[in-house]
Amino acid sequence: MLNNYPHLDEALKKLSVHQLTISEASEHYDLPKRVIYKALRQQQARISQQKTYLLAAQKRLQQHLQTVELELANFN
């Protein structure tokens, strides 16, 4: 459904940097507000998922670094 709106990506970019409100984007790009809301919710879900993944990866890397540091300390 969201693929049927060619200007949606551009509208989302402008919304994300607060250049437009949802109402302004709806009028300017001739998009239904419900489509913009749905796209924003999907975008937020993706961002949240990516953030969760990155935080878990950061934790794993920190643990790995600590292990390597301990091994190096024991090696010397």
Helices and strands as residue ranges (DSSP letters): G 2-4, H 8-16, H 22-28, H 33-75
